[in-house]
Amino acid sequence: MERTVVRCADGHVFTATSFPMQQAERLGPGRLVRCPRCARLRNAVPVGAQKR
């Protein structure tokens, strides 16, 4: 499994075991994942991705 460094909407940086990048209904680079710091489902983006 590939690990990806991601940042949640609250700014917490963590690694996600699988970060699905190929979904039919995706709207940009973000995904809903459970943040281990705040224990909530948050929109997370890879750390390398930039907002435009």
HUHU-V462047 format. One line per field, one symbol per residue. ss: DSSP state (H for helix, E for strand, - for the rest). phi: phi as a letter, one per 30 degrees, with the letter a starting at -180 (. if undefined). psi: psi as a letter, one per 20 degrees, with the letter a starting at -180 (. if undefined). Layout:
ss = ???
phi = ???
psi = ???
This chain:
ss = ---EEEEE----EEEE--------------EEEE------EEEEEE------
phi = .ccbdbbdddjdcaccdbbdcbbdcdbjddbdbddddchbdbdbbedddcdb
psi = qpppprprhijpprqpgpnoinqhkqmaiqqoqopigikqpqpqqqhiqqq.
